[in-house]
Amino acid sequence: MFFMQVRLQISSCFSANLAPILAPTFQLEGKSMAKFVPSLILLAVALGSASTAQAKETYKIAWTIYAGSMPLSYAQDHGILKKWGEKYGLDIKAVQMNDYIEAQTQFRLGAFAGSIAMSLDALTIPAAGGMDTTVVMPLSASNGSDGVVMRGKNKTLADLKGQRINLVELSGSHYMLARGLDSAGMSESDITVVNTSDSDIGAAFADPSTVAVASWKPQLSQILHQFPDTTVVFDSSKIPNELVDVLMVNTDLLKKEPNLGKALTGAWYEAAAMLNPENPKHGEFIKYSAAILGTDPDSVEDQFSTIKFFTPVTAKEYVVSQDFKSKISEMAAFSFKHGLFESASEPGYVGIEAGDGTIIGSARNIKLRFPTTWIEEPK
């Protein structure tokens, strides 16, 4: 019986073709097999260890449709992410998700090693949910790529009073709307929020009963193109450097595998360099992005024009700036007001560590970190 178990262990380590050939050589019976048992055990352990060593963990990064995420998508589909992963002995894969909030939720639950998200959502979903989260790098800031659209020409924020507004509740769109209402001397009590998935926002506006939506491109661009009798009453260009996309990774995972941060930033910067019109691969990158976003090259260029992509220098300046600390504090206040910090008694419930080590909020509950460790472009 013992012998049979050893044989099975050995056979499981061989390929299907080799096992039938090699396994019979160990079919000894009676006392003569006893002297082979120690060797068989060692061989089984060695083969089992080799099999385990060959199994490489795949680090999956979630992303959803947005022009600002195209460098990661391009890096995945053109071997750039694979190349940078292999440089550090890692297997990395970018995975497209259809629903933005679902992507962040799955990251918090451990289904992904990382995700592209707005800094607000990094705070309210994984960090507030108890996962120690590290922003490997800020990617881009919306500079008109997010907006509030209302039916009719020459409308203003004041015209939203008493109206129902479709948006992804408690997301960056919700935060942007709140900032817009505040700038017009209004508050959320003056409107009604209708929670709508980002993938359904276009269909929602197609319903004549929908008066206004808050969304981001490409959905925003599609709505404006399909319904020209509309007005953008507020957009993210009015609140610069507040709607910032980041690449976040589980902190414990980064501690175990810090080269994951290097591989991700290396792949991102290589692909993002193609945003420069002078880059020889710019045209190819634009055509690829148009196909992924379901639009034409001109529309893609327009979408990119409303996104400010960070460079290693501007990214580092951002995470240590007073402006960043002020804006992330406003986001914490928004999150607390809307009950996104369970059992919290104050807006500073979740501790946030800025790039210079400054702690915003609770120093005893640091769950969101913006280090400069991986921001510089790896060689």
C-alpha positions as CSV (number, residue, x, y, z in Angstrom):
1,M,0.0,0.0,0.0
2,F,2.8,2.4,1.0
3,F,4.6,1.5,-2.2
4,M,1.6,2.2,-4.3
5,Q,1.2,5.7,-2.7
6,V,4.9,6.5,-3.5
7,R,4.4,5.3,-7.1
8,L,1.3,7.4,-7.5
9,Q,3.2,10.5,-6.2
10,I,6.0,9.8,-8.6
11,S,3.7,9.2,-11.5
12,S,1.8,12.5,-10.8
13,C,5.0,14.4,-11.2
14,F,5.7,12.9,-14.7
15,S,4.1,14.1,-17.8
16,A,1.3,11.9,-19.2
17,N,3.8,10.6,-21.9
18,L,6.6,9.7,-19.5
19,A,4.6,8.2,-16.6
20,P,3.7,4.9,-18.4
21,I,7.3,4.5,-19.5
22,L,9.1,5.2,-16.2
23,A,6.6,4.0,-13.6
24,P,7.0,0.2,-14.4
25,T,10.7,0.4,-13.5
26,F,9.6,0.7,-9.9
27,Q,7.2,-2.3,-9.8
28,L,9.2,-4.5,-7.4
29,E,7.6,-6.9,-5.1
30,G,8.4,-8.5,-1.7
31,K,11.5,-7.9,0.3
32,S,13.5,-6.8,-2.7
33,M,11.7,-3.4,-2.9
34,A,12.5,-2.4,0.7
35,K,15.9,-1.1,-0.1
36,F,14.4,1.2,-2.8
37,V,11.9,2.9,-0.6
38,P,14.1,5.7,0.8
39,S,15.3,6.5,-2.7
40,L,11.7,6.5,-3.9
41,I,10.6,8.8,-1.2
42,L,13.4,11.3,-1.9
43,L,12.6,11.2,-5.6
44,A,8.9,11.8,-5.0
45,V,9.7,14.8,-2.7
46,A,12.2,16.2,-5.2
47,L,9.8,15.9,-8.1
48,G,6.9,17.4,-6.1
49,S,9.1,20.3,-5.0
50,A,10.1,21.0,-8.6
51,S,6.5,20.9,-9.7
52,T,5.6,23.4,-7.0
53,A,8.5,25.7,-7.9
54,Q,7.4,25.8,-11.5
55,A,3.9,27.0,-10.5
56,K,4.1,30.8,-10.7
57,E,1.4,33.0,-9.1
58,T,-0.5,35.3,-11.5
59,Y,-1.0,38.9,-10.3
60,K,-4.2,40.2,-11.8
61,I,-4.9,43.9,-12.1
62,A,-8.5,45.0,-12.7
63,W,-9.5,47.9,-15.0
64,T,-12.7,49.1,-16.6
65,I,-13.5,51.0,-19.8
66,Y,-12.1,54.6,-19.6
67,A,-9.7,56.5,-21.9
68,G,-7.4,57.0,-18.9
69,S,-6.9,53.3,-18.5
70,M,-5.8,52.7,-22.1
71,P,-2.1,52.5,-21.4
72,L,-2.7,49.4,-19.1
73,S,-4.9,47.8,-21.7
74,Y,-2.4,48.4,-24.5
75,A,0.4,47.1,-22.3
76,Q,-1.6,43.9,-21.7
77,D,-2.5,43.3,-25.3
78,H,1.0,44.1,-26.8
79,G,3.2,42.1,-24.5
80,I,4.5,45.1,-22.5
81,L,3.1,44.1,-19.2
82,K,4.3,40.5,-19.8
83,K,7.8,41.8,-20.6
84,W,8.1,43.9,-17.5
85,G,6.7,41.1,-15.3
86,E,9.2,38.6,-16.7
87,K,12.0,41.1,-16.0
88,Y,11.2,40.7,-12.3
89,G,10.2,37.0,-12.5
90,L,6.5,37.8,-12.2
91,D,3.4,36.8,-14.1
92,I,1.1,39.9,-14.4
93,K,-2.2,40.2,-16.2
94,A,-4.6,43.1,-16.7
95,V,-8.2,42.0,-16.6
96,Q,-11.0,44.1,-18.0
97,M,-14.2,44.2,-15.8
98,N,-17.5,45.5,-17.1
99,D,-18.7,47.2,-13.9
100,Y,-16.5,49.7,-12.2
101,I,-17.8,49.3,-8.6
102,E,-17.7,45.5,-9.0
103,A,-14.0,45.7,-9.9
104,Q,-13.2,47.6,-6.8
105,T,-15.3,45.3,-4.6
106,Q,-13.6,42.2,-6.1
107,F,-10.2,43.8,-5.4
108,R,-11.2,44.3,-1.7
109,L,-12.3,40.7,-1.5
110,G,-8.9,39.5,-2.8
111,A,-9.8,38.4,-6.3
112,F,-7.3,40.9,-7.7
113,A,-3.8,42.0,-6.7
114,G,-4.6,45.5,-7.8
115,S,-7.0,47.8,-9.5
116,I,-7.3,51.1,-11.3
117,A,-9.7,53.3,-9.3
118,M,-10.4,56.9,-8.3
119,S,-8.6,57.9,-5.1
120,L,-12.0,58.5,-3.5
121,D,-13.0,54.9,-4.2
122,A,-9.6,53.6,-3.0
123,L,-10.5,55.3,0.2
124,T,-14.1,54.2,0.5
125,I,-14.0,50.6,-0.7
126,P,-10.8,48.7,0.1
127,A,-9.3,51.1,2.7
128,A,-12.6,51.7,4.6
129,G,-13.3,48.0,4.3
130,G,-10.2,47.2,6.3
131,M,-7.7,46.3,3.5
132,D,-4.4,48.1,3.9
133,T,-4.1,49.6,0.4
134,T,-1.1,51.2,-1.3
135,V,-1.3,53.5,-4.3
136,V,1.7,52.4,-6.4
137,M,1.3,55.5,-8.5
138,P,-1.3,58.2,-9.4
139,L,-2.1,57.7,-13.1
140,S,-4.2,60.7,-14.3
141,A,-6.5,63.5,-13.3
142,S,-9.8,64.2,-14.9
143,N,-9.8,67.7,-16.5
144,G,-13.2,67.7,-18.1
145,S,-13.5,63.9,-18.7
146,D,-16.2,63.7,-16.0
147,G,-19.4,65.9,-16.2
148,V,-23.0,66.5,-15.3
149,V,-25.2,66.6,-18.4
150,M,-28.8,68.0,-18.4
151,R,-31.4,68.0,-21.2
152,G,-31.9,71.3,-22.9
153,K,-29.6,74.1,-24.0
154,N,-28.2,76.9,-21.8
155,K,-29.0,75.1,-18.6
156,T,-27.1,75.8,-15.3
157,L,-26.5,74.0,-12.1
158,A,-29.5,75.9,-10.6
159,D,-31.8,74.1,-13.1
160,L,-30.9,70.8,-11.3
161,K,-33.0,71.8,-8.3
162,G,-35.8,69.3,-7.7
163,Q,-34.6,67.0,-10.4
164,R,-33.6,63.3,-10.3
165,I,-30.0,62.7,-11.4
166,N,-28.7,59.3,-12.5
167,L,-25.1,58.4,-11.5
168,V,-23.0,55.7,-9.8
169,E,-23.9,56.5,-6.2
170,L,-21.0,57.3,-3.8
171,S,-18.5,57.3,-6.6
172,G,-16.3,60.0,-8.1
173,S,-19.3,61.2,-10.1
174,H,-21.4,61.6,-6.9
175,Y,-18.5,63.5,-5.3
176,M,-18.2,65.8,-8.4
177,L,-21.9,66.5,-8.3
178,A,-21.7,67.4,-4.6
179,R,-18.8,69.8,-5.3
180,G,-20.8,71.4,-8.2
181,L,-23.9,71.8,-6.1
182,D,-21.9,73.4,-3.3
183,S,-20.3,75.9,-5.8
184,A,-23.9,77.0,-6.7
185,G,-25.0,77.4,-3.1
186,M,-27.0,74.2,-3.2
187,S,-26.7,70.8,-1.6
188,E,-27.7,67.2,-2.2
189,S,-31.0,67.8,-0.4
190,D,-32.0,69.9,-3.4
191,I,-31.8,66.9,-5.8
192,T,-32.6,63.2,-5.9
193,V,-29.8,60.7,-6.7
194,V,-30.7,57.6,-8.8
195,N,-28.1,55.0,-8.4
196,T,-27.1,53.7,-11.9
197,S,-24.3,51.4,-13.0
198,D,-21.7,53.0,-15.2
199,S,-22.5,50.4,-17.9
200,D,-26.2,51.4,-17.8
201,I,-25.8,55.2,-17.7
202,G,-26.1,55.7,-21.5
203,A,-29.3,53.6,-21.7
204,A,-30.7,55.6,-18.7
205,F,-30.3,58.9,-20.5
206,A,-31.9,57.4,-23.6
207,D,-35.1,57.2,-21.5
208,P,-36.9,60.6,-22.1
209,S,-37.9,60.7,-18.4
210,T,-34.2,61.1,-17.4
211,V,-33.4,64.7,-17.0
212,A,-29.7,64.6,-16.0
213,V,-26.8,62.2,-15.5
214,A,-23.3,62.5,-14.0
215,S,-20.8,60.3,-15.8
216,W,-17.4,60.0,-17.4
217,K,-16.0,59.4,-20.9
218,P,-16.5,57.5,-23.1
219,Q,-20.1,57.3,-21.8
220,L,-20.2,61.0,-21.4
221,S,-19.0,61.5,-25.0
222,Q,-21.6,59.1,-26.3
223,I,-24.4,60.9,-24.6
224,L,-23.3,64.3,-25.9
225,H,-23.0,62.9,-29.4
226,Q,-26.3,61.1,-29.4
227,F,-28.2,63.9,-27.7
228,P,-26.9,67.3,-28.9
229,D,-29.8,69.2,-27.2
230,T,-28.0,69.0,-23.9
231,T,-25.8,71.1,-21.6
232,V,-22.8,70.1,-19.5
233,V,-23.7,72.1,-16.4
234,F,-20.6,71.1,-14.5
235,D,-17.4,69.1,-15.2
236,S,-14.2,68.1,-13.5
237,S,-12.1,70.9,-15.0
238,K,-13.8,73.1,-12.3
239,I,-12.2,70.9,-9.6
240,P,-8.6,70.2,-10.9
241,N,-6.7,67.3,-9.4
242,E,-9.6,66.0,-7.4
243,L,-10.9,63.2,-9.6
244,V,-7.6,61.3,-9.8
245,D,-7.2,57.8,-11.0
246,V,-4.7,55.6,-9.2
247,L,-3.2,52.2,-9.5
248,M,-3.7,50.5,-6.1
249,V,-2.3,47.3,-4.8
250,N,-2.8,45.3,-1.6
251,T,-0.1,46.6,0.8
252,D,0.7,43.1,2.3
253,L,1.3,41.8,-1.2
254,L,3.6,44.6,-2.1
255,K,5.6,44.0,1.1
256,K,6.0,40.4,0.0
257,E,6.7,41.2,-3.7
258,P,7.9,44.8,-4.0
259,N,9.1,44.2,-7.6
260,L,5.4,44.0,-8.5
261,G,5.3,47.8,-8.1
262,K,8.4,48.2,-10.3
263,A,6.9,46.0,-13.1
264,L,3.6,47.9,-13.1
265,T,5.1,51.3,-13.2
266,G,7.6,50.3,-15.9
267,A,4.8,48.9,-18.1
268,W,2.6,51.9,-17.5
269,Y,5.2,54.5,-18.4
270,E,6.3,52.6,-21.5
271,A,2.7,52.5,-22.8
272,A,1.8,56.0,-21.7
273,A,4.8,57.4,-23.6
274,M,2.8,56.6,-26.7
275,L,0.3,59.4,-25.8
276,N,2.9,61.8,-27.1
277,P,2.0,62.7,-30.7
278,E,5.8,62.6,-31.5
279,N,6.1,59.0,-30.4
280,P,6.4,56.7,-33.4
281,K,3.7,54.4,-32.0
282,H,1.2,57.2,-31.3
283,G,-1.0,56.5,-34.3
284,E,-1.1,52.7,-33.5
285,F,-1.9,53.5,-29.9
286,I,-4.8,55.8,-30.9
287,K,-6.3,53.3,-33.3
288,Y,-6.0,50.6,-30.7
289,S,-7.7,52.8,-28.1
290,A,-10.5,53.7,-30.5
291,A,-11.3,50.0,-31.1
292,I,-11.3,49.3,-27.3
293,L,-13.5,52.4,-26.5
294,G,-15.8,51.7,-29.4
295,T,-15.3,55.0,-31.2
296,D,-13.1,56.7,-33.8
297,P,-9.6,58.1,-33.5
298,D,-10.8,61.8,-33.4
299,S,-13.1,61.0,-30.4
300,V,-10.2,59.3,-28.7
301,E,-8.0,62.3,-29.1
302,D,-10.8,64.4,-27.7
303,Q,-11.1,62.2,-24.7
304,F,-7.4,62.2,-24.0
305,S,-7.4,66.0,-24.2
306,T,-9.6,66.1,-21.1
307,I,-7.3,63.9,-19.1
308,K,-4.1,65.0,-17.5
309,F,-1.7,62.1,-17.3
310,F,1.0,62.2,-14.6
311,T,4.7,61.9,-15.3
312,P,7.1,60.5,-12.7
313,V,7.9,64.1,-11.7
314,T,4.3,65.5,-11.5
315,A,3.1,62.3,-9.8
316,K,5.7,62.6,-7.0
317,E,5.0,66.3,-6.6
318,Y,1.3,65.5,-6.3
319,V,1.4,63.0,-3.5
320,V,3.6,65.2,-1.3
321,S,1.7,68.5,-2.0
322,Q,-0.5,70.4,0.3
323,D,-3.2,70.4,-2.4
324,F,-3.3,66.6,-2.3
325,K,-3.6,66.6,1.5
326,S,-6.4,69.1,1.4
327,K,-8.4,67.4,-1.4
328,I,-8.1,63.9,0.2
329,S,-9.3,65.4,3.4
330,E,-12.4,66.8,1.6
331,M,-13.0,63.3,0.2
332,A,-12.8,61.8,3.7
333,A,-15.4,64.3,4.9
334,F,-17.7,63.4,1.9
335,S,-17.3,59.7,2.7
336,F,-18.0,60.2,6.4
337,K,-21.1,62.3,5.6
338,H,-22.5,59.6,3.4
339,G,-21.9,56.8,5.9
340,L,-19.1,55.1,3.9
341,F,-17.0,54.6,7.1
342,E,-18.8,52.0,9.1
343,S,-18.8,52.6,12.9
344,A,-16.8,55.8,12.4
345,S,-17.3,58.7,14.7
346,E,-15.3,61.2,12.7
347,P,-14.1,61.9,9.1
348,G,-10.5,60.9,10.0
349,Y,-11.5,57.3,10.8
350,V,-9.3,56.0,8.0
351,G,-5.6,57.0,8.2
352,I,-4.1,58.2,4.9
353,E,-0.3,58.4,4.5
354,A,0.9,61.1,2.0
355,G,4.1,60.7,0.0
356,D,6.1,62.7,2.6
357,G,4.9,60.6,5.5
358,T,2.3,63.0,6.7
359,I,-0.7,61.2,8.2
360,I,-4.2,62.6,7.4
361,G,-6.7,61.1,9.8
362,S,-6.1,58.3,12.3
363,A,-2.4,57.3,12.8
364,R,-3.8,54.2,14.5
365,N,-5.8,53.1,11.5
366,I,-3.6,53.8,8.4
367,K,-5.2,51.9,5.5
368,L,-4.4,54.1,2.5
369,R,-0.9,54.9,1.5
370,F,0.6,57.1,-1.3
371,P,4.4,56.4,-1.1
372,T,6.9,57.7,-3.7
373,T,8.7,54.3,-3.6
374,W,7.5,53.1,-7.1
375,I,6.7,56.4,-8.8
376,E,10.1,57.0,-10.4
377,E,10.4,55.3,-13.7
378,P,12.3,52.0,-13.3
379,K,15.3,51.4,-15.6
